[in-house]
Amino acid sequence: MPMKSACLTAAVLCLALAACSHSSSQSQSSAAPGQKRIGVSIQNREATFYQDMEAGMRAEAAKFGYSLDVVDANRDNALQQSQVEDFISQRVDAIVLTPYDSQAIGSAIAEANQAQIPVFTADIASTSRLGAVIAHVASDNVQGGFVAGKLMCTAVGKTGAVAIIDEPEVTSVQDRVRGFRQALAQLCPAVTVVADVDGGGQRDKAESDVSDILQSHRDLAGVFGINDDSALGALTAVKAANLVGKVAIVGYDATPEARAAIAAGQMYGDAVQYPQQIGMDAIDAIHDYFSGKQPPKFVKVNVGTFTKADAGKAP
């Protein structure tokens, strides 16, 4: 009897463990049987831009009946690589990435390729020779940079010294800076870039960098921040130097805080991205692929402008 009892107990435990394991694997996805499932790894889900992009993706995915699994890479390449591996093991139907490291992400994309899972990128592209991406969806950042440059030309006039608070390792930022410089060359060639520094897209670093630039270039007429954290960091430095209104600041994104600074006359203007549209277009590209169509390799979303004149209008 003791032997039979032990066997029965072991059998019950095995069944319980199996049930728990089955429940755990099912909890990884809310997708219904036969429903297409898309894994999304966002480099920084706390950013307002990416929250808006995710909202656009979710709205469009619901339209087509797709399930989205969205995870935050927390600006950590190793974590993002691991998230892609998780998506592969879960056998999602497609993967969308906003790479934290455009070069390093290639190996993860190649793994997905080997598993025959299509990969799409949104906002930030892969620059790696490894791995193939079906389509990249992003703002037309060269055009957006040109918009920012045009704003700067209007703000400072035909001549003056300006600085760029850059983030050169990011592909979208490279395009913005290229467009910005093109606008200066075409529209106000006497406006010269006297400093181009890597602010890392971070407010505190931008503040420190602009403080240093103001010390070495006391005639500085303008600052272009490649995102609004950079522009708002520049604004803090300009305020500390009592130069508000004398140093024109142009940003990129038009976040609510930047819009408020523009409305108050503390910043001149912003190039405006449309992250919800980027998210929607990314899902549309995936839908085309699922439907047997080849989406464009690069889906471009135009960039607009926001100045004080726009402050009373709806975003």
C-alpha positions as CSV (number, residue, x, y, z in Angstrom):
1,M,0.0,0.0,0.0
2,P,2.7,2.6,0.8
3,M,4.2,2.0,-2.6
4,K,0.8,2.4,-4.4
5,S,0.2,5.6,-2.4
6,A,3.5,7.1,-3.4
7,C,2.9,6.3,-7.0
8,L,-0.5,7.9,-6.9
9,T,0.9,11.0,-5.2
10,A,3.6,11.3,-7.9
11,A,1.1,10.9,-10.7
12,V,-1.1,13.7,-9.2
13,L,2.0,15.9,-8.9
14,C,2.9,15.3,-12.5
15,L,-0.6,16.2,-13.7
16,A,-0.6,19.3,-11.6
17,L,2.8,20.4,-13.0
18,A,1.7,19.8,-16.5
19,A,-1.4,21.8,-16.0
20,C,0.6,24.7,-14.5
21,S,3.1,24.6,-17.4
22,H,0.3,24.6,-20.0
23,S,-1.4,27.6,-18.2
24,S,1.9,29.5,-18.1
25,S,2.6,29.0,-21.8
26,Q,-0.9,30.2,-22.7
27,S,-0.6,33.3,-20.6
28,Q,2.3,34.5,-22.8
29,S,-0.2,35.5,-25.5
30,S,-3.8,36.6,-25.6
31,A,-4.1,35.7,-29.2
32,A,-7.1,33.6,-30.2
33,P,-6.6,30.4,-32.1
34,G,-5.6,31.3,-35.7
35,Q,-5.1,35.0,-34.9
36,K,-2.0,36.6,-36.2
37,R,0.4,37.6,-33.5
38,I,2.9,40.4,-33.8
39,G,5.8,40.9,-31.3
40,V,7.0,44.5,-30.8
41,S,10.1,45.6,-29.0
42,I,10.3,49.3,-28.4
43,Q,13.6,50.8,-27.4
44,N,12.1,53.2,-24.7
45,R,8.4,52.6,-24.0
46,E,8.3,55.4,-21.5
47,A,8.9,58.1,-24.1
48,T,5.8,59.9,-25.2
49,F,6.7,59.5,-28.8
50,Y,6.8,55.7,-28.5
51,Q,3.6,55.6,-26.5
52,D,1.8,57.5,-29.3
53,M,3.4,55.1,-31.9
54,E,2.2,52.1,-29.9
55,A,-1.3,53.6,-29.7
56,G,-1.4,53.9,-33.5
57,M,-0.2,50.3,-33.9
58,R,-2.8,49.0,-31.5
59,A,-5.6,50.8,-33.2
60,E,-4.6,49.5,-36.6
61,A,-3.9,46.0,-35.3
62,A,-7.5,45.9,-33.9
63,K,-8.8,46.9,-37.3
64,F,-7.3,43.8,-38.8
65,G,-7.8,41.5,-35.8
66,Y,-4.1,41.1,-35.0
67,S,-2.8,40.5,-31.5
68,L,0.2,42.7,-30.3
69,D,2.7,41.7,-27.7
70,V,4.6,44.9,-26.9
71,V,7.8,44.9,-24.7
72,D,10.1,47.6,-23.5
73,A,13.9,47.3,-24.3
74,N,14.7,50.0,-21.8
75,R,17.5,51.4,-24.1
76,D,19.4,48.1,-23.6
77,N,20.7,46.3,-26.6
78,A,21.2,43.0,-24.8
79,L,17.7,43.0,-23.5
80,Q,16.3,43.8,-26.9
81,Q,18.3,40.9,-28.4
82,S,16.8,38.6,-25.7
83,Q,13.3,39.9,-26.5
84,V,13.7,39.0,-30.2
85,E,14.8,35.5,-29.1
86,D,11.7,35.2,-27.0
87,F,9.5,36.2,-29.9
88,I,11.2,33.6,-32.0
89,S,10.7,30.9,-29.4
90,Q,7.0,31.9,-29.1
91,R,6.6,31.6,-32.9
92,V,5.1,35.1,-33.5
93,D,3.9,35.8,-37.0
94,A,5.9,39.0,-37.4
95,I,8.3,41.2,-35.4
96,V,8.5,45.0,-35.2
97,L,11.6,46.7,-33.8
98,T,12.7,50.2,-32.9
99,P,16.4,49.3,-32.4
100,Y,18.3,50.8,-29.5
101,D,21.6,50.0,-31.3
102,S,21.1,50.2,-35.1
103,Q,24.3,48.2,-35.8
104,A,24.2,45.6,-33.1
105,I,20.5,44.6,-33.7
106,G,21.5,42.9,-37.0
107,S,22.4,39.6,-35.3
108,A,18.9,39.3,-33.7
109,I,17.2,40.2,-37.0
110,A,19.3,37.4,-38.7
111,E,18.1,34.9,-36.1
112,A,14.5,35.9,-36.9
113,N,15.2,35.5,-40.6
114,Q,16.5,32.0,-40.0
115,A,13.3,31.2,-38.1
116,Q,11.4,32.5,-41.2
117,I,9.7,35.3,-39.1
118,P,9.4,38.6,-41.0
119,V,11.0,41.6,-39.4
120,F,9.9,45.3,-39.7
121,T,11.5,48.4,-38.2
122,A,9.7,51.6,-37.1
123,D,11.2,55.0,-36.5
124,I,14.8,53.8,-36.2
125,A,16.4,51.6,-38.9
126,S,18.9,48.8,-38.7
127,T,22.3,49.7,-40.3
128,S,23.8,46.2,-39.9
129,R,24.8,44.1,-42.8
130,L,23.3,41.2,-40.9
131,G,19.7,40.4,-41.2
132,A,17.0,41.5,-43.7
133,V,14.1,43.8,-42.9
134,I,10.9,43.6,-44.9
135,A,10.1,47.3,-44.5
136,H,11.1,50.3,-42.5
137,V,8.5,52.9,-41.5
138,A,9.6,56.3,-40.2
139,S,9.3,60.0,-40.5
140,D,11.1,61.4,-43.5
141,N,13.8,62.7,-41.3
142,V,15.8,64.4,-44.0
143,Q,12.7,66.4,-44.9
144,G,12.1,66.9,-41.1
145,G,15.7,68.2,-40.6
146,F,15.2,70.6,-43.6
147,V,12.0,71.8,-41.9
148,A,14.0,72.5,-38.7
149,G,16.7,74.2,-40.7
150,K,14.1,76.5,-42.4
151,L,12.8,77.4,-38.9
152,M,16.3,78.3,-37.8
153,C,16.9,80.5,-40.8
154,T,13.7,82.4,-40.1
155,A,14.6,82.7,-36.4
156,V,18.2,84.0,-36.7
157,G,18.0,85.8,-40.1
158,K,20.6,85.6,-42.8
159,T,23.7,85.3,-40.7
160,G,24.8,84.0,-37.3
161,A,26.4,81.1,-35.4
162,V,24.4,78.1,-34.4
163,A,25.0,74.8,-32.6
164,I,23.6,71.3,-33.1
165,I,22.9,69.1,-30.1
166,D,23.3,65.7,-31.9
167,E,23.1,62.0,-31.3
168,P,25.2,60.7,-34.2
169,E,24.9,57.0,-33.7
170,V,21.1,57.0,-34.4
171,T,20.2,56.7,-38.0
172,S,17.1,58.9,-37.9
173,V,19.2,61.6,-36.2
174,Q,21.9,61.4,-38.9
175,D,19.1,62.1,-41.4
176,R,17.8,65.0,-39.4
177,V,21.2,66.7,-39.2
178,R,21.8,66.1,-42.9
179,G,18.5,67.8,-43.7
180,F,19.2,70.6,-41.3
181,R,22.6,71.4,-42.8
182,Q,21.1,71.2,-46.3
183,A,18.5,73.8,-45.4
184,L,21.1,76.2,-44.0
185,A,23.3,75.8,-47.1
186,Q,20.3,76.5,-49.4
187,L,18.3,79.1,-47.5
188,C,20.8,81.0,-45.2
189,P,24.4,80.1,-46.2
190,A,25.9,82.8,-44.0
191,V,24.5,81.0,-40.9
192,T,27.3,78.7,-39.8
193,V,27.4,75.7,-37.5
194,V,30.1,76.4,-34.9
195,A,29.5,73.3,-32.7
196,D,28.0,69.9,-33.3
197,V,28.2,67.9,-30.1
198,D,26.8,64.5,-29.0
199,G,24.1,65.1,-26.3
200,G,23.0,61.5,-26.4
201,G,19.4,62.7,-26.7
202,Q,19.4,63.4,-23.0
203,R,18.2,66.7,-21.3
204,D,20.9,66.9,-18.7
205,K,23.7,66.3,-21.1
206,A,22.2,68.9,-23.6
207,E,22.1,71.4,-20.8
208,S,25.7,70.9,-19.9
209,D,26.8,70.9,-23.6
210,V,25.0,74.2,-24.3
211,S,26.4,75.8,-21.2
212,D,29.9,75.0,-22.5
213,I,29.1,76.2,-26.0
214,L,27.7,79.5,-24.7
215,Q,31.0,80.1,-22.9
216,S,33.1,79.5,-26.0
217,H,30.7,81.1,-28.5
218,R,29.2,84.2,-26.8
219,D,27.7,85.3,-30.1
220,L,25.6,82.1,-30.5
221,A,22.4,82.9,-32.3
222,G,20.7,79.5,-32.3
223,V,20.6,75.9,-31.1
224,F,19.0,72.9,-32.9
225,G,18.1,70.0,-30.6
226,I,17.6,66.7,-32.5
227,N,14.8,65.9,-30.1
228,D,12.8,67.8,-27.5
229,D,14.8,66.6,-24.6
230,S,17.9,68.1,-26.3
231,A,16.0,71.3,-27.0
232,L,14.6,71.7,-23.5
233,G,18.0,71.0,-22.0
234,A,19.4,73.8,-24.2
235,L,16.6,76.0,-23.0
236,T,17.6,75.4,-19.4
237,A,21.2,76.5,-20.2
238,V,19.9,79.5,-22.1
239,K,17.7,80.6,-19.2
240,A,20.6,80.2,-16.8
241,A,22.7,82.6,-19.0
242,N,19.8,85.1,-19.2
243,L,19.7,84.7,-23.0
244,V,16.0,83.7,-23.6
245,G,14.9,85.5,-26.7
246,K,18.5,86.1,-27.8
247,V,19.4,82.5,-28.6
248,A,16.7,80.8,-30.8
249,I,16.0,77.2,-30.0
250,V,14.5,74.8,-32.5
251,G,13.6,71.2,-31.5
252,Y,12.2,68.1,-33.0
253,D,9.0,66.2,-32.0
254,A,6.7,68.9,-30.5
255,T,6.0,67.2,-27.2
256,P,3.6,69.0,-24.9
257,E,6.4,70.5,-22.8
258,A,8.1,71.8,-25.9
259,R,4.8,73.2,-27.3
260,A,4.3,75.1,-24.0
261,A,7.8,76.5,-24.2
262,I,7.1,77.6,-27.8
263,A,3.8,79.1,-26.9
264,A,5.6,81.1,-24.1
265,G,8.2,82.4,-26.6
266,Q,11.1,80.6,-25.0
267,M,11.7,78.3,-28.0
268,Y,11.2,79.3,-31.6
269,G,9.7,76.2,-33.0
270,D,9.7,72.4,-33.6
271,A,9.6,70.0,-36.4
272,V,6.6,67.8,-35.7
273,Q,6.6,64.0,-36.2
274,Y,3.4,62.0,-36.3
275,P,4.2,58.8,-34.3
276,Q,0.6,57.5,-34.4
277,Q,0.8,57.5,-38.2
278,I,4.1,55.7,-38.1
279,G,2.6,53.0,-35.9
280,M,-0.5,52.7,-38.2
281,D,1.7,52.5,-41.3
282,A,3.9,49.8,-39.7
283,I,0.8,47.6,-39.2
284,D,-0.4,48.4,-42.7
285,A,2.9,47.2,-44.1
286,I,2.6,44.0,-42.1
287,H,-0.9,43.5,-43.3
288,D,0.2,43.9,-46.9
289,Y,2.9,41.3,-46.3
290,F,0.4,38.9,-44.7
291,S,-1.8,39.4,-47.7
292,G,0.9,38.4,-50.2
293,K,1.8,41.9,-51.3
294,Q,5.3,43.4,-51.1
295,P,5.2,46.6,-49.0
296,P,7.6,49.5,-50.0
297,K,11.0,49.0,-48.5
298,F,10.8,52.5,-46.9
299,V,7.5,54.0,-45.9
300,K,8.1,57.7,-45.3
301,V,5.8,59.9,-43.1
302,N,6.1,63.6,-43.7
303,V,7.1,66.0,-40.9
304,G,5.3,69.2,-40.1
305,T,6.1,72.4,-38.1
306,F,5.0,73.9,-34.9
307,T,5.6,77.6,-34.0
308,K,4.0,80.1,-31.6
309,A,1.4,80.8,-34.3
310,D,0.2,77.2,-34.0
311,A,0.0,77.2,-30.2
312,G,-3.8,77.9,-30.1
313,K,-4.6,75.0,-32.5
314,A,-5.3,71.4,-31.7
315,P,-2.2,69.1,-31.8
